[in-house]
């Protein structure tokens, strides 16, 4: 983990209230991996706490980090005002990311809505040694404009939208079910709304497929110093900032299969 002064290269609105932020950094790009996050400090000194933003991509050679974020409050609103050449304080990389020490597997990557954010780096780390199937879902064509920023060469892409304006009308869960009817899948990596991850977790459990999910929780410190992001798991209380944000779906109480939770209570 590093405390870094990063120069802003780009801060572009991709669609309404969603931005792509590119930073030039020193050492942190070389250590970053898919699924980790950074704590970014707003320039407004009245906002004391840093804000956690998941890593979108890391270019180790050019020392560039990318973040895809959405305006949700005062902190992220401040980020949207940042201009090229300005300097921002960042802390990271933090947390445990996805397991990418995998080869010769068929892996389904699922990103729903803003859950697409960590998937650019994940795809890059997996596609050279594995067959990667990427299911991307959003409310409409505008919500999936960020896909233009992802290199999808050697990736099998399936797109779903709620209104059918791009790809298939429907959701990522139904697309996953369709794929499983004709394909043998070794692993699933998932990020998105909680109900979506619950459904994906249930499918993975029934099919006996290893599934990793990336959780989003409010964080104050990002380094296990507070209890703001504590969650219940079948292995006891854990902190998303330190033990996650990526977890095996089988152990998270909010998404774990019911029989697992009942067994743990008995």
N, C-alpha and C positions, 0 to 999 in steps of 0.2 A: 504494500500500500504506500502511496506517495501523496504528499501535499504538493500541488503543482499550480503554477501560474500558466494558464492556457490562453493562447491567442485565438480569437474568433476569426475563422476563415469565411464562414457562411452561417446565416441564420434565416432560413427561407420558409415561408408559410407554404406548406404542401397542399393543405386544404383548410377549411375554416377551423381555426384554433389548434391546428396541428402543425408542428414545425420540425424541420431538419436542421440540427445544429452541428457544425463541423468545427473542431478545435485542433490547433497545433500544440502538441505537448512535448514534454521531455522524455521521461522514462516510462510513464504509465502505459503507453500503447504496447510496449513489448511484453508486458506481463498480463494484459487483459485477455479474457476468454469469454466465450459465449455464455450468457446467462448472468454474468456479474453486473454490478452497477457502480455508479459513482455518486458522491454527494457534491452537489454544485451549490455554490454560495451566491445568493442574489446580491447585486451591487447596492441595493437599498439597505443601508445599515439598520433601518428600523425593523427589518426582517432578520431575526437573529439566527434561526435555524437554517441549515443547509437543506436542500431538497434532493431526495434520491431519484435518479434517472437511470433507467437500464441502458446498458451498452447496446447500441445498434450495430456498430462496426468498428474495427480497429485495423489500421494500416500500420504495421510495425516498421516497415521500411521508411515510409514518409512521416512517421510519428503523428498520425492523424487519428482522432477519435470522432465517431459520429453518434449523435443522440437523436432519437425520434420521440418527441414529447408532445403532450397535449396540455393546453391551459386548463388548469383545474382550480387554481386559487391564486393568492397574491404572489407566491414565489414563482410559479411558472409564468404568470403574467409578466413579472419582471424579466424573466429570461427572454420572452418574446420581443422585448424592446432592445435587446443587445444588437450592436452593430459590428460589422467587420472591423478588424484591427483592435477592438477593445480587448481587455484582459479580464479573465474570470478565474476565481479560485476554485479548484476542484480537488477532491479527495477520493483516492481509489487506486486500483480496482478493489471492490469490496464484495464479500459474500462468496458462496460456492455456486459455481455455474453448472451447466450441463456436462454430463460425461461425454467427451468426444474422443476418448481413446478406444475407438471402435473401427473395425475394418471388415470388409466383405459381408456386410449386413444390408438388409432392406429396411430403411428407416422412414417412418412417416413423421413429418414435421407439421404441426398444426398451429396456425396463428389466427386468432379471431379478433377483429377490431384493432385496438392498440396492442394486443398481444402479438402482433406482427413485429413489434419493435425489436426484440432480441433475436429475431430469426435470420436476419441478414448474416450476422457473424456465425451463427450456428450452421447455416447452410454452407458457408465457406469452409468451416472446419471439418465438415463431414463428407462433402460431395466428392472429394478426390479419391477416397478409399471405400466409398459405399454407394449403394443405389439410394438416392434420396427422392422421396415423394413429398411434395409440399402442398398442403391444403390451406389456402388463404381465404378468409371470409370477412365480409363487412356488410354494412347496411346498404351501400350502393356503390356505384363506380367511383365516386369521389373519395370514398373512404379507403379505397384500395390504390389510390394514385401513388402511394409510397412504393409499390411494387416496381415502379420504373427505376428506383434507386437500388434494386437488388439484382445481382448477376445471377440469372437463372439458367445459364448454360449447364448442361448435363444434369438438369433437375426436371422431374416430371411434375408439372404444375396443374393443380385443380383449383378453380376459383368458384366461390359461391357468394351470392349477394341476396339480401332479404327481398329486394324488389326485382331481381332478375336483370338489372341494367348492365351487369358484367358477369360472364360465366353462367353457371347454373343457378336458377332461382331455388333457394333453400338455405341450408346451413352446413357447417363443416362436419357436424355429427352424422348427418345423413350421407354425406360424401364419404366419410370414413367407413360407414357400414357398407356402402356400395363397393369400395375398394377391397374390403375384407372378404367379400363374397367371391372375389376372383384372385386375390393375392395372398401370399404368405408373408406376414409382416413380423420382423424380429423385434423392433422397438418403436415406441411412440414418444415424441417430445412435443410438449404442448404449452401454450400460453394464451390466455384470453379471459373472458368473463367467467365468474365462478361456476355458474350453471353449466356452461359449456364444458369446463374442465371436469365437473362432476360426471357429466354424461360420457366424456371420453374415458375417464377413469373406470367407470362401470363397464364399458365395452372392453377395455384392456384387461380388466380383471377376469371377465367371463372368457375371454380368448386366451388367457394366460400369456399376455404380452407385457413385457417390462415397459413401464410408462413413467416418464419424468414430467413434472409440471412446475412452472415458474409462478410463484405467488406474488401478489402485490399487497403490501400492508403499509400503513402510516409508520414512518420512521422518524425519530428525533435525532438519534446519534449516528446510526449506521455501523457501530462498532461494538455492539453487545453491552454498552454501558448503561442502558436504560431498559425498561420493560415494555416500551411502546409497541413493539411488533411481535410480542409473544403470541404463540398459537398452540392449540392442543394437538398433540399427535399421539399415536399409539405407543410411542416411546417416551412419553412425558412431554412437558412443556418445552418448546424450542423457540428460538428467536429467528425470524425470517432474515434479518440483516446478517446474521453470523452463520447459522446452520443452513440457511437457504441463500437466496430465494428459491433455488431449485431443490425439489424434494421428490422422492419416489412417491407416486400417488397413493400407494397402498397404506402409507402411515399417517396421512393427513386426515384428521377426524371429519372435517367439513366435506371432504370428497371421497374418503375411503368407503369401500363397499360395506353395506350395513352388517353383513355377517362378521366382518373383521371387528367392527366396533362392539357388537354384542359379545363376541368371544372375549374381547379385552375386558369387558365389564364383569364377566362371570368369575 
